[in-house]
């Protein structure tokens, strides 16, 4: 579990070395035209994820740089992603931001920059991505540097919030608690009578060789709680991914219902299914609550594992994404059907694992058939203002199954956004009725 408060620098330096690896250098230059109150203008990177993993540990001591090394990229179409978050903690100023990236070796890469909204309001956050994709297969070791520059300009607000910034940050920490993947159950105790917003993100399925696992879904809803009331949170883990040398090995499914990929009897390398993330009034992983479904408040489904592209040449398929009232896959999970309640299908042979969910995704021993993700759930009558989002899934307008289909994916937990990497959960106190 972690609190909301994170402070990261206003500069990022990203560097890579390795076989056809992509080296990244990101310099952030503040240029604040704010007159005599420059000390109040405070804009910085507040989170960063590399290849679906949070990388706070690589931030420099002065918090003005991040040094990292990407995984090896050598096949055409392979890509590396840096997700970042920008916080404007300024008391009186909005921030105008821009991100420009360039490379001297454009013949090797396609470079896409997704910047935050042009204006990041005072005491608000923005998120973005840097995506590098190889145009062609690399036959020898190469280092391909590129530079991204962030420009920052202060914009004076016409209305000034007279609250103390420190008090505001502390208030946010108290009112919001976030739960990263830990592989164990977490407990949340309501601090006041009132309304709480519950948000959950399922975990991604593990990658096969040359394919990715399906993404985790997103679910949100509001609930009235009494002071001291307990909620039990289980955050799903990403399914185990494979390497080109893997074979005859079981790829473990992620925590909280991800099914195993490959049963160990064949040379195909299949990813494990991603685990679901759920919040309930009763303790236990989701599959243990089949006889206590009424205690389950909200679920975000995990993605199915990716198929083996190299050993199953011609049979490549990405895993089906999880979440929503009906997951993605040839045999999707729904609100009433799937492999099993709370559990994705373990591979019966040379196939990836199904994603965990309210009902887990199915898989079968047929090449080119992706494992399905697990379904999400917002059907508990105690929830209001509820909805689900999932990657490329079927939509619904019904109150108990409301689902939107999205194309946005991020390693950072964002509202109405599919999740790569491990799952996530967030509980926010909204105040009295």
Buried (B, 14 or more C-beta within 10 A) or exposed (E): EEEBEBEBBBBBBBBBEBEBBBBBBBEBEBEBEBEEBEEBBBBBBBBBBBBBEBBEEBBBEEBBBBEBBBEBBBBEEBBBBBBBBBBBBBBBBBBBBEBEBEBEEEEBBEBEBBBBEEEBBBBBBBBBBBBBBBEEEBEEEBEBBBBBBBEBBBBBBEEEEEEEBEEBBEEBEEBBBBBBBBEEBBEBEBBBEBBBBBBBBBBBBBBBBBBBBBBBBBBBBBBBBEEEBEBBBBBBBBBBBBEEEBBEBBBBBBBBBBBBBBBEEBEBBBBBBBBBBBBBBBBBBBBBBEEEBEBBBBBBBBBBBBBBBBBBEEBBBBBBBBBBBBBBBBBBBBBEEBBBBBBBBBBEBBBBBBBBBBBBBBBBBEBEBBBBBBBBBBBBEBBEEBBBBBBBBBBBEEEBBBBBBBEBBBBBBBEBBBBBBBBBBBBBBEEEE
